[in-house]
Amino acid sequence: MQHIRFDLERDHVELNQLLKLAGLCDSGGAGKALVASGAVKVDGHVELRKTCKIRAGQCVNTGDVEIAVASAA
């Protein structure tokens, strides 16, 4: 499994944008499609809300990639 640490510079990031910023898809639209397909989990649960707010301390998984969201501060 590939592990990615994403340092959050604001209060939150939308899930579809996180997938784009982490390099897992080419655009926010592609991120929305990935979420809509049911292939993304947040803290172990399938997340279908494309723009749900992801905050520091949460973990996002898709395929064999895990994104650990951390506070940049």
PyMOL Python script that loads the backbone (N, CA, C, O; Angstrom):
from pymol import cmd

cmd.read_pdbstr("""\
ATOM      1  N   MET A   1       0.848  -1.192   0.000  1.00  0.00           N
ATOM      2  CA  MET A   1       0.000   0.000   0.000  1.00  0.00           C
ATOM      3  C   MET A   1       0.885   1.242   0.000  1.00  0.00           C
ATOM      4  O   MET A   1       1.870   1.324   0.733  1.00  0.00           O
ATOM      5  N   GLN A   2       0.515   2.197  -0.829  1.00  0.00           N
ATOM      6  CA  GLN A   2       1.242   3.471  -0.896  1.00  0.00           C
ATOM      7  C   GLN A   2       0.654   4.435   0.132  1.00  0.00           C
ATOM      8  O   GLN A   2      -0.563   4.593   0.220  1.00  0.00           O
ATOM      9  N   HIS A   3       1.523   5.076   0.905  1.00  0.00           N
ATOM     10  CA  HIS A   3       1.082   6.041   1.916  1.00  0.00           C
ATOM     11  C   HIS A   3       1.494   7.452   1.483  1.00  0.00           C
ATOM     12  O   HIS A   3       2.640   7.697   1.106  1.00  0.00           O
ATOM     13  N   ILE A   4       0.526   8.368   1.548  1.00  0.00           N
ATOM     14  CA  ILE A   4       0.779   9.765   1.208  1.00  0.00           C
ATOM     15  C   ILE A   4       0.399  10.615   2.414  1.00  0.00           C
ATOM     16  O   ILE A   4      -0.678  10.449   2.988  1.00  0.00           O
ATOM     17  N   ARG A   5       1.287  11.520   2.790  1.00  0.00           N
ATOM     18  CA  ARG A   5       0.946  12.482   3.846  1.00  0.00           C
ATOM     19  C   ARG A   5       0.578  13.793   3.151  1.00  0.00           C
ATOM     20  O   ARG A   5       1.347  14.319   2.347  1.00  0.00           O
ATOM     21  N   PHE A   6      -0.597  14.308   3.470  1.00  0.00           N
ATOM     22  CA  PHE A   6      -1.055  15.570   2.885  1.00  0.00           C
ATOM     23  C   PHE A   6      -1.141  16.602   3.995  1.00  0.00           C
ATOM     24  O   PHE A   6      -1.927  16.450   4.930  1.00  0.00           O
ATOM     25  N   ASP A   7      -0.333  17.655   3.895  1.00  0.00           N
ATOM     26  CA  ASP A   7      -0.338  18.709   4.906  1.00  0.00           C
ATOM     27  C   ASP A   7      -1.400  19.745   4.560  1.00  0.00           C
ATOM     28  O   ASP A   7      -1.325  20.415   3.530  1.00  0.00           O
ATOM     29  N   LEU A   8      -2.378  19.861   5.429  1.00  0.00           N
ATOM     30  CA  LEU A   8      -3.514  20.756   5.225  1.00  0.00           C
ATOM     31  C   LEU A   8      -3.159  22.150   5.715  1.00  0.00           C
ATOM     32  O   LEU A   8      -2.791  22.339   6.874  1.00  0.00           O
ATOM     33  N   GLU A   9      -3.272  23.127   4.816  1.00  0.00           N
ATOM     34  CA  GLU A   9      -2.899  24.495   5.160  1.00  0.00           C
ATOM     35  C   GLU A   9      -4.090  25.337   5.601  1.00  0.00           C
ATOM     36  O   GLU A   9      -3.925  26.459   6.079  1.00  0.00           O
ATOM     37  N   ARG A  10      -5.283  24.789   5.439  1.00  0.00           N
ATOM     38  CA  ARG A  10      -6.515  25.497   5.855  1.00  0.00           C
ATOM     39  C   ARG A  10      -7.278  24.620   6.834  1.00  0.00           C
ATOM     40  O   ARG A  10      -6.767  23.602   7.302  1.00  0.00           O
ATOM     41  N   ASP A  11      -8.502  25.023   7.138  1.00  0.00           N
ATOM     42  CA  ASP A  11      -9.347  24.278   8.059  1.00  0.00           C
ATOM     43  C   ASP A  11      -9.764  22.932   7.465  1.00  0.00           C
ATOM     44  O   ASP A  11      -9.858  21.935   8.181  1.00  0.00           O
ATOM     45  N   HIS A  12     -10.012  22.907   6.153  1.00  0.00           N
ATOM     46  CA  HIS A  12     -10.451  21.680   5.501  1.00  0.00           C
ATOM     47  C   HIS A  12     -10.132  21.737   4.003  1.00  0.00           C
ATOM     48  O   HIS A  12      -9.749  22.779   3.471  1.00  0.00           O
ATOM     49  N   VAL A  13     -10.299  20.599   3.345  1.00  0.00           N
ATOM     50  CA  VAL A  13     -10.197  20.512   1.891  1.00  0.00           C
ATOM     51  C   VAL A  13     -11.340  19.612   1.437  1.00  0.00           C
ATOM     52  O   VAL A  13     -11.670  18.635   2.110  1.00  0.00           O
ATOM     53  N   GLU A  14     -11.947  19.941   0.291  1.00  0.00           N
ATOM     54  CA  GLU A  14     -13.021  19.103  -0.225  1.00  0.00           C
ATOM     55  C   GLU A  14     -12.418  17.800  -0.752  1.00  0.00           C
ATOM     56  O   GLU A  14     -11.315  17.792  -1.298  1.00  0.00           O
ATOM     57  N   LEU A  15     -13.149  16.708  -0.583  1.00  0.00           N
ATOM     58  CA  LEU A  15     -12.639  15.380  -0.923  1.00  0.00           C
ATOM     59  C   LEU A  15     -12.171  15.298  -2.375  1.00  0.00           C
ATOM     60  O   LEU A  15     -11.081  14.789  -2.638  1.00  0.00           O
ATOM     61  N   ASN A  16     -12.969  15.786  -3.315  1.00  0.00           N
ATOM     62  CA  ASN A  16     -12.563  15.703  -4.721  1.00  0.00           C
ATOM     63  C   ASN A  16     -11.283  16.501  -4.987  1.00  0.00           C
ATOM     64  O   ASN A  16     -10.459  16.089  -5.804  1.00  0.00           O
ATOM     65  N   GLN A  17     -11.112  17.625  -4.313  1.00  0.00           N
ATOM     66  CA  GLN A  17      -9.889  18.422  -4.476  1.00  0.00           C
ATOM     67  C   GLN A  17      -8.684  17.735  -3.830  1.00  0.00           C
ATOM     68  O   GLN A  17      -7.572  17.817  -4.351  1.00  0.00           O
ATOM     69  N   LEU A  18      -8.897  17.066  -2.711  1.00  0.00           N
ATOM     70  CA  LEU A  18      -7.814  16.325  -2.062  1.00  0.00           C
ATOM     71  C   LEU A  18      -7.265  15.255  -3.004  1.00  0.00           C
ATOM     72  O   LEU A  18      -6.051  15.085  -3.116  1.00  0.00           O
ATOM     73  N   LEU A  19      -8.152  14.542  -3.675  1.00  0.00           N
ATOM     74  CA  LEU A  19      -7.719  13.504  -4.599  1.00  0.00           C
ATOM     75  C   LEU A  19      -6.890  14.096  -5.737  1.00  0.00           C
ATOM     76  O   LEU A  19      -5.917  13.491  -6.187  1.00  0.00           O
ATOM     77  N   LYS A  20      -7.281  15.279  -6.194  1.00  0.00           N
ATOM     78  CA  LYS A  20      -6.522  15.959  -7.255  1.00  0.00           C
ATOM     79  C   LYS A  20      -5.172  16.431  -6.716  1.00  0.00           C
ATOM     80  O   LYS A  20      -4.140  16.187  -7.340  1.00  0.00           O
ATOM     81  N   LEU A  21      -5.171  17.099  -5.570  1.00  0.00           N
ATOM     82  CA  LEU A  21      -3.938  17.653  -5.004  1.00  0.00           C
ATOM     83  C   LEU A  21      -2.929  16.568  -4.619  1.00  0.00           C
ATOM     84  O   LEU A  21      -1.719  16.790  -4.659  1.00  0.00           O
ATOM     85  N   ALA A  22      -3.442  15.398  -4.249  1.00  0.00           N
ATOM     86  CA  ALA A  22      -2.561  14.281  -3.880  1.00  0.00           C
ATOM     87  C   ALA A  22      -2.035  13.553  -5.116  1.00  0.00           C
ATOM     88  O   ALA A  22      -1.210  12.646  -5.000  1.00  0.00           O
ATOM     89  N   GLY A  23      -2.509  13.948  -6.298  1.00  0.00           N
ATOM     90  CA  GLY A  23      -2.021  13.357  -7.531  1.00  0.00           C
ATOM     91  C   GLY A  23      -2.698  12.065  -7.943  1.00  0.00           C
ATOM     92  O   GLY A  23      -2.175  11.334  -8.784  1.00  0.00           O
ATOM     93  N   LEU A  24      -3.860  11.769  -7.362  1.00  0.00           N
ATOM     94  CA  LEU A  24      -4.551  10.524  -7.689  1.00  0.00           C
ATOM     95  C   LEU A  24      -5.489  10.657  -8.878  1.00  0.00           C
ATOM     96  O   LEU A  24      -5.965   9.651  -9.404  1.00  0.00           O
ATOM     97  N   CYS A  25      -5.762  11.887  -9.310  1.00  0.00           N
ATOM     98  CA  CYS A  25      -6.562  12.122 -10.512  1.00  0.00           C
ATOM     99  C   CYS A  25      -6.142  13.465 -11.101  1.00  0.00           C
ATOM    100  O   CYS A  25      -5.489  14.274 -10.442  1.00  0.00           O
ATOM    101  N   ASP A  26      -6.527  13.682 -12.348  1.00  0.00           N
ATOM    102  CA  ASP A  26      -6.049  14.850 -13.079  1.00  0.00           C
ATOM    103  C   ASP A  26      -6.814  16.135 -12.801  1.00  0.00           C
ATOM    104  O   ASP A  26      -6.291  17.227 -13.024  1.00  0.00           O
ATOM    105  N   SER A  27      -8.051  16.018 -12.316  1.00  0.00           N
ATOM    106  CA  SER A  27      -8.871  17.213 -12.112  1.00  0.00           C
ATOM    107  C   SER A  27      -9.869  16.983 -10.987  1.00  0.00           C
ATOM    108  O   SER A  27     -10.072  15.857 -10.533  1.00  0.00           O
ATOM    109  N   GLY A  28     -10.489  18.081 -10.546  1.00  0.00           N
ATOM    110  CA  GLY A  28     -11.532  17.962  -9.531  1.00  0.00           C
ATOM    111  C   GLY A  28     -12.713  17.161 -10.052  1.00  0.00           C
ATOM    112  O   GLY A  28     -13.354  16.430  -9.297  1.00  0.00           O
ATOM    113  N   GLY A  29     -13.005  17.300 -11.358  1.00  0.00           N
ATOM    114  CA  GLY A  29     -14.093  16.536 -11.965  1.00  0.00           C
ATOM    115  C   GLY A  29     -13.814  15.045 -11.952  1.00  0.00           C
ATOM    116  O   GLY A  29     -14.710  14.238 -11.700  1.00  0.00           O
ATOM    117  N   ALA A  30     -12.566  14.681 -12.224  1.00  0.00           N
ATOM    118  CA  ALA A  30     -12.177  13.273 -12.169  1.00  0.00           C
ATOM    119  C   ALA A  30     -12.263  12.767 -10.727  1.00  0.00           C
ATOM    120  O   ALA A  30     -12.608  11.610 -10.487  1.00  0.00           O
ATOM    121  N   GLY A  31     -11.946  13.645  -9.769  1.00  0.00           N
ATOM    122  CA  GLY A  31     -12.074  13.292  -8.356  1.00  0.00           C
ATOM    123  C   GLY A  31     -13.517  13.041  -7.983  1.00  0.00           C
ATOM    124  O   GLY A  31     -13.815  12.107  -7.239  1.00  0.00           O
ATOM    125  N   LYS A  32     -14.427  13.874  -8.499  1.00  0.00           N
ATOM    126  CA  LYS A  32     -15.862  13.682  -8.242  1.00  0.00           C
ATOM    127  C   LYS A  32     -16.333  12.338  -8.795  1.00  0.00           C
ATOM    128  O   LYS A  32     -17.094  11.625  -8.141  1.00  0.00           O
ATOM    129  N   ALA A  33     -15.878  11.997 -10.000  1.00  0.00           N
ATOM    130  CA  ALA A  33     -16.265  10.727 -10.613  1.00  0.00           C
ATOM    131  C   ALA A  33     -15.741   9.541  -9.792  1.00  0.00           C
ATOM    132  O   ALA A  33     -16.442   8.544  -9.620  1.00  0.00           O
ATOM    133  N   LEU A  34     -14.525   9.655  -9.294  1.00  0.00           N
ATOM    134  CA  LEU A  34     -13.944   8.592  -8.476  1.00  0.00           C
ATOM    135  C   LEU A  34     -14.754   8.393  -7.198  1.00  0.00           C
ATOM    136  O   LEU A  34     -15.031   7.260  -6.803  1.00  0.00           O
ATOM    137  N   VAL A  35     -15.130   9.493  -6.556  1.00  0.00           N
ATOM    138  CA  VAL A  35     -15.935   9.415  -5.337  1.00  0.00           C
ATOM    139  C   VAL A  35     -17.305   8.808  -5.652  1.00  0.00           C
ATOM    140  O   VAL A  35     -17.783   7.938  -4.923  1.00  0.00           O
ATOM    141  N   ALA A  36     -17.934   9.267  -6.739  1.00  0.00           N
ATOM    142  CA  ALA A  36     -19.263   8.780  -7.110  1.00  0.00           C
ATOM    143  C   ALA A  36     -19.265   7.285  -7.411  1.00  0.00           C
ATOM    144  O   ALA A  36     -20.295   6.626  -7.266  1.00  0.00           O
ATOM    145  N   SER A  37     -18.123   6.748  -7.827  1.00  0.00           N
ATOM    146  CA  SER A  37     -18.040   5.325  -8.152  1.00  0.00           C
ATOM    147  C   SER A  37     -18.041   4.441  -6.903  1.00  0.00           C
ATOM    148  O   SER A  37     -18.181   3.222  -7.008  1.00  0.00           O
ATOM    149  N   GLY A  38     -17.886   5.047  -5.724  1.00  0.00           N
ATOM    150  CA  GLY A  38     -17.863   4.280  -4.480  1.00  0.00           C
ATOM    151  C   GLY A  38     -16.494   3.730  -4.133  1.00  0.00           C
ATOM    152  O   GLY A  38     -16.368   2.885  -3.246  1.00  0.00           O
ATOM    153  N   ALA A  39     -15.463   4.206  -4.829  1.00  0.00           N
ATOM    154  CA  ALA A  39     -14.108   3.675  -4.641  1.00  0.00           C
ATOM    155  C   ALA A  39     -13.303   4.398  -3.566  1.00  0.00           C
ATOM    156  O   ALA A  39     -12.133   4.078  -3.355  1.00  0.00           O
ATOM    157  N   VAL A  40     -13.917   5.380  -2.876  1.00  0.00           N
ATOM    158  CA  VAL A  40     -13.170   6.180  -1.898  1.00  0.00           C
ATOM    159  C   VAL A  40     -13.759   5.966  -0.503  1.00  0.00           C
ATOM    160  O   VAL A  40     -14.972   6.021  -0.305  1.00  0.00           O
ATOM    161  N   LYS A  41     -12.871   5.722   0.453  1.00  0.00           N
ATOM    162  CA  LYS A  41     -13.280   5.580   1.853  1.00  0.00           C
ATOM    163  C   LYS A  41     -12.646   6.693   2.679  1.00  0.00           C
ATOM    164  O   LYS A  41     -11.492   7.063   2.460  1.00  0.00           O
ATOM    165  N   VAL A  42     -13.409   7.218   3.626  1.00  0.00           N
ATOM    166  CA  VAL A  42     -12.910   8.202   4.577  1.00  0.00           C
ATOM    167  C   VAL A  42     -13.058   7.578   5.959  1.00  0.00           C
ATOM    168  O   VAL A  42     -14.161   7.222   6.375  1.00  0.00           O
ATOM    169  N   ASP A  43     -11.957   7.449   6.655  1.00  0.00           N
ATOM    170  CA  ASP A  43     -11.938   6.821   7.985  1.00  0.00           C
ATOM    171  C   ASP A  43     -12.601   5.445   7.972  1.00  0.00           C
ATOM    172  O   ASP A  43     -13.305   5.077   8.912  1.00  0.00           O
ATOM    173  N   GLY A  44     -12.367   4.683   6.889  1.00  0.00           N
ATOM    174  CA  GLY A  44     -12.854   3.314   6.809  1.00  0.00           C
ATOM    175  C   GLY A  44     -14.261   3.132   6.277  1.00  0.00           C
ATOM    176  O   GLY A  44     -14.719   1.996   6.154  1.00  0.00           O
ATOM    177  N   HIS A  45     -14.966   4.211   5.956  1.00  0.00           N
ATOM    178  CA  HIS A  45     -16.342   4.130   5.472  1.00  0.00           C
ATOM    179  C   HIS A  45     -16.429   4.712   4.063  1.00  0.00           C
ATOM    180  O   HIS A  45     -15.825   5.745   3.775  1.00  0.00           O
ATOM    181  N   VAL A  46     -17.182   4.048   3.186  1.00  0.00           N
ATOM    182  CA  VAL A  46     -17.356   4.553   1.823  1.00  0.00           C
ATOM    183  C   VAL A  46     -17.993   5.934   1.892  1.00  0.00           C
ATOM    184  O   VAL A  46     -18.994   6.129   2.581  1.00  0.00           O
ATOM    185  N   GLU A  47     -17.414   6.885   1.181  1.00  0.00           N
ATOM    186  CA  GLU A  47     -17.906   8.270   1.156  1.00  0.00           C
ATOM    187  C   GLU A  47     -18.379   8.597  -0.247  1.00  0.00           C
ATOM    188  O   GLU A  47     -17.609   8.505  -1.202  1.00  0.00           O
ATOM    189  N   LEU A  48     -19.648   8.980  -0.377  1.00  0.00           N
ATOM    190  CA  LEU A  48     -20.221   9.302  -1.679  1.00  0.00           C
ATOM    191  C   LEU A  48     -20.445  10.798  -1.867  1.00  0.00           C
ATOM    192  O   LEU A  48     -20.822  11.231  -2.956  1.00  0.00           O
ATOM    193  N   ARG A  49     -20.218  11.595  -0.821  1.00  0.00           N
ATOM    194  CA  ARG A  49     -20.353  13.057  -0.944  1.00  0.00           C
ATOM    195  C   ARG A  49     -19.061  13.589  -1.555  1.00  0.00           C
ATOM    196  O   ARG A  49     -18.009  13.575  -0.915  1.00  0.00           O
ATOM    197  N   LYS A  50     -19.148  14.051  -2.781  1.00  0.00           N
ATOM    198  CA  LYS A  50     -17.970  14.453  -3.540  1.00  0.00           C
ATOM    199  C   LYS A  50     -17.207  15.616  -2.915  1.00  0.00           C
ATOM    200  O   LYS A  50     -15.981  15.681  -3.013  1.00  0.00           O
ATOM    201  N   THR A  51     -17.927  16.530  -2.273  1.00  0.00           N
ATOM    202  CA  THR A  51     -17.283  17.718  -1.707  1.00  0.00           C
ATOM    203  C   THR A  51     -17.315  17.715  -0.182  1.00  0.00           C
ATOM    204  O   THR A  51     -17.296  18.776   0.442  1.00  0.00           O
ATOM    205  N   CYS A  52     -17.363  16.521   0.422  1.00  0.00           N
ATOM    206  CA  CYS A  52     -17.360  16.495   1.894  1.00  0.00           C
ATOM    207  C   CYS A  52     -16.046  17.088   2.397  1.00  0.00           C
ATOM    208  O   CYS A  52     -15.008  16.970   1.745  1.00  0.00           O
ATOM    209  N   LYS A  53     -16.105  17.716   3.547  1.00  0.00           N
ATOM    210  CA  LYS A  53     -14.946  18.410   4.115  1.00  0.00           C
ATOM    211  C   LYS A  53     -14.036  17.418   4.828  1.00  0.00           C
ATOM    212  O   LYS A  53     -14.456  16.707   5.741  1.00  0.00           O
ATOM    213  N   ILE A  54     -12.792  17.387   4.393  1.00  0.00           N
ATOM    214  CA  ILE A  54     -11.784  16.528   5.010  1.00  0.00           C
ATOM    215  C   ILE A  54     -10.894  17.407   5.878  1.00  0.00           C
ATOM    216  O   ILE A  54     -10.369  18.423   5.423  1.00  0.00           O
ATOM    217  N   ARG A  55     -10.735  17.006   7.118  1.00  0.00           N
ATOM    218  CA  ARG A  55      -9.975  17.793   8.088  1.00  0.00           C
ATOM    219  C   ARG A  55      -8.746  17.019   8.564  1.00  0.00           C
ATOM    220  O   ARG A  55      -8.641  15.810   8.357  1.00  0.00           O
ATOM    221  N   ALA A  56      -7.836  17.721   9.191  1.00  0.00           N
ATOM    222  CA  ALA A  56      -6.622  17.102   9.735  1.00  0.00           C
ATOM    223  C   ALA A  56      -7.005  15.955  10.666  1.00  0.00           C
ATOM    224  O   ALA A  56      -7.945  16.060  11.453  1.00  0.00           O
ATOM    225  N   GLY A  57      -6.263  14.870  10.560  1.00  0.00           N
ATOM    226  CA  GLY A  57      -6.503  13.699  11.393  1.00  0.00           C
ATOM    227  C   GLY A  57      -7.311  12.622  10.688  1.00  0.00           C
ATOM    228  O   GLY A  57      -7.398  11.495  11.176  1.00  0.00           O
ATOM    229  N   GLN A  58      -7.905  12.954   9.542  1.00  0.00           N
ATOM    230  CA  GLN A  58      -8.689  11.961   8.819  1.00  0.00           C
ATOM    231  C   GLN A  58      -7.809  11.180   7.847  1.00  0.00           C
ATOM    232  O   GLN A  58      -6.728  11.629   7.464  1.00  0.00           O
ATOM    233  N   CYS A  59      -8.292  10.012   7.462  1.00  0.00           N
ATOM    234  CA  CYS A  59      -7.569   9.132   6.560  1.00  0.00           C
ATOM    235  C   CYS A  59      -8.479   8.797   5.379  1.00  0.00           C
ATOM    236  O   CYS A  59      -9.629   8.400   5.567  1.00  0.00           O
ATOM    237  N   VAL A  60      -7.957   8.959   4.166  1.00  0.00           N
ATOM    238  CA  VAL A  60      -8.707   8.698   2.942  1.00  0.00           C
ATOM    239  C   VAL A  60      -8.018   7.555   2.198  1.00  0.00           C
ATOM    240  O   VAL A  60      -6.801   7.574   2.016  1.00  0.00           O
ATOM    241  N   ASN A  61      -8.801   6.555   1.766  1.00  0.00           N
ATOM    242  CA  ASN A  61      -8.275   5.414   1.031  1.00  0.00           C
ATOM    243  C   ASN A  61      -8.979   5.275  -0.308  1.00  0.00           C
ATOM    244  O   ASN A  61     -10.188   5.487  -0.409  1.00  0.00           O
ATOM    245  N   THR A  62      -8.228   4.923  -1.319  1.00  0.00           N
ATOM    246  CA  THR A  62      -8.786   4.528  -2.609  1.00  0.00           C
ATOM    247  C   THR A  62      -7.807   3.556  -3.249  1.00  0.00           C
ATOM    248  O   THR A  62      -6.612   3.833  -3.345  1.00  0.00           O
ATOM    249  N   GLY A  63      -8.320   2.431  -3.679  1.00  0.00           N
ATOM    250  CA  GLY A  63      -7.443   1.404  -4.232  1.00  0.00           C
ATOM    251  C   GLY A  63      -6.395   1.000  -3.210  1.00  0.00           C
ATOM    252  O   GLY A  63      -6.727   0.649  -2.078  1.00  0.00           O
ATOM    253  N   ASP A  64      -5.136   1.047  -3.604  1.00  0.00           N
ATOM    254  CA  ASP A  64      -4.052   0.681  -2.685  1.00  0.00           C
ATOM    255  C   ASP A  64      -3.296   1.908  -2.187  1.00  0.00           C
ATOM    256  O   ASP A  64      -2.113   1.831  -1.856  1.00  0.00           O
ATOM    257  N   VAL A  65      -4.005   3.056  -2.139  1.00  0.00           N
ATOM    258  CA  VAL A  65      -3.386   4.306  -1.694  1.00  0.00           C
ATOM    259  C   VAL A  65      -4.105   4.815  -0.447  1.00  0.00           C
ATOM    260  O   VAL A  65      -5.335   4.835  -0.387  1.00  0.00           O
ATOM    261  N   GLU A  66      -3.316   5.226   0.547  1.00  0.00           N
ATOM    262  CA  GLU A  66      -3.857   5.808   1.764  1.00  0.00           C
ATOM    263  C   GLU A  66      -3.297   7.225   1.910  1.00  0.00           C
ATOM    264  O   GLU A  66      -2.087   7.438   1.844  1.00  0.00           O
ATOM    265  N   ILE A  67      -4.202   8.191   2.111  1.00  0.00           N
ATOM    266  CA  ILE A  67      -3.788   9.576   2.313  1.00  0.00           C
ATOM    267  C   ILE A  67      -4.055   9.931   3.773  1.00  0.00           C
ATOM    268  O   ILE A  67      -5.200   9.917   4.224  1.00  0.00           O
ATOM    269  N   ALA A  68      -2.997  10.247   4.500  1.00  0.00           N
ATOM    270  CA  ALA A  68      -3.131  10.707   5.873  1.00  0.00           C
ATOM    271  C   ALA A  68      -3.115  12.233   5.845  1.00  0.00           C
ATOM    272  O   ALA A  68      -2.134  12.842   5.415  1.00  0.00           O
ATOM    273  N   VAL A  69      -4.197  12.842   6.301  1.00  0.00           N
ATOM    274  CA  VAL A  69      -4.324  14.294   6.276  1.00  0.00           C
ATOM    275  C   VAL A  69      -3.822  14.833   7.615  1.00  0.00           C
ATOM    276  O   VAL A  69      -4.301  14.438   8.678  1.00  0.00           O
ATOM    277  N   ALA A  70      -2.852  15.740   7.543  1.00  0.00           N
ATOM    278  CA  ALA A  70      -2.243  16.307   8.746  1.00  0.00           C
ATOM    279  C   ALA A  70      -2.292  17.813   8.686  1.00  0.00           C
ATOM    280  O   ALA A  70      -2.417  18.397   7.609  1.00  0.00           O
ATOM    281  N   SER A  71      -2.194  18.442   9.835  1.00  0.00           N
ATOM    282  CA  SER A  71      -2.164  19.890   9.908  1.00  0.00           C
ATOM    283  C   SER A  71      -0.753  20.375   9.572  1.00  0.00           C
ATOM    284  O   SER A  71       0.232  19.853  10.094  1.00  0.00           O
ATOM    285  N   ALA A  72      -0.667  21.370   8.703  1.00  0.00           N
ATOM    286  CA  ALA A  72       0.639  21.914   8.321  1.00  0.00           C
ATOM    287  C   ALA A  72       1.202  22.816   9.418  1.00  0.00           C
ATOM    288  O   ALA A  72       2.398  23.106   9.435  1.00  0.00           O
ATOM    289  N   ALA A  73       0.353  23.249  10.315  1.00  0.00           N
ATOM    290  CA  ALA A  73       0.793  24.185  11.375  1.00  0.00           C
ATOM    291  C   ALA A  73       1.583  23.484  12.440  1.00  0.00           C
ATOM    292  O   ALA A  73       2.026  24.118  13.398  1.00  0.00           O
TER     293      ALA A  73
END
""", "prot")
cmd.dss("prot")
cmd.show_as("cartoon", "prot")
cmd.util.cbc("prot")
cmd.orient("prot")
